[in-house]
Amino acid sequence: MIIASNFKTNHTRSSTHEYMQKLDTFVRESGSAQRVMVFPPATALDRFDTAEQITTGVQNAYPVEKGSFTGEIGLEQIDEFGLKTILIGHSERRHIFGETQALCAKKYAFFQEQGFEIVYCIGEPREVREQGIEAVVDYNFAQLEGIDLSYEKLIVAYEPVWAIGTGLSASVEQIDETMTHLRKKIKAPLLYGGSVKPANTEEILKIADCDGVLVGTASWDVEAFCEMIAIADKLG
Ligand code: PEP
């Protein structure tokens, strides 16, 4: 399973170091078999001395090596830390910062070319969910436009926008039904994201097409994140 943490705009450089140390100790001492990913904010990126199964990634970057793009980071800043994993298409990038599908696809192509592992996020807003499963599937498929789904380093995160940061996860039935449809097009590992927490991790990880979770809020506390990793381990 893949158990991933998206820090968003949380944690400092020093608290991220503390977090990574605690996470590493837990993973080593528990003998966890999970693939663990952490996406700290850009200011806290570093080379962390962690177990091989823990990957550090970047939450966002502009698709350039370097240049005049105020406030953005590019390949040069990521390369400094030897990082090779990136999150693209997160709903907060799309809806708060206005990233279009064309820009997401451009970022995807750039980082694919650079051989990055890409966690590519898709997910429908509430008004689409209210229109029913057909609309949901169409909306999510539209977010795959321009994305090379045959890329071997692709991981897709299905994250319904209405479930992100709201404390209201999609139901097991909703996730199951949506992932079954997504699976027709997506062969890459499929993660679910949207108010995942220790209390609902087990039922979500048991969904047939679910290969892991991408967690925001609940993962900012390292103990809670380790708890979710332990739940995945228990499931085998
Ligand atoms: C996310 O931002 O990827 C996410 C799933 O957030 P939360 O767990 O807070 O809903």
Residues whose N, C-alpha, C, O or C-beta is under 5 A from the ligand:
A	BS01	PEP	N6 A163 I164 G165 T166 G193 G194 S195 V196 L214 V215 G216 T217 A218
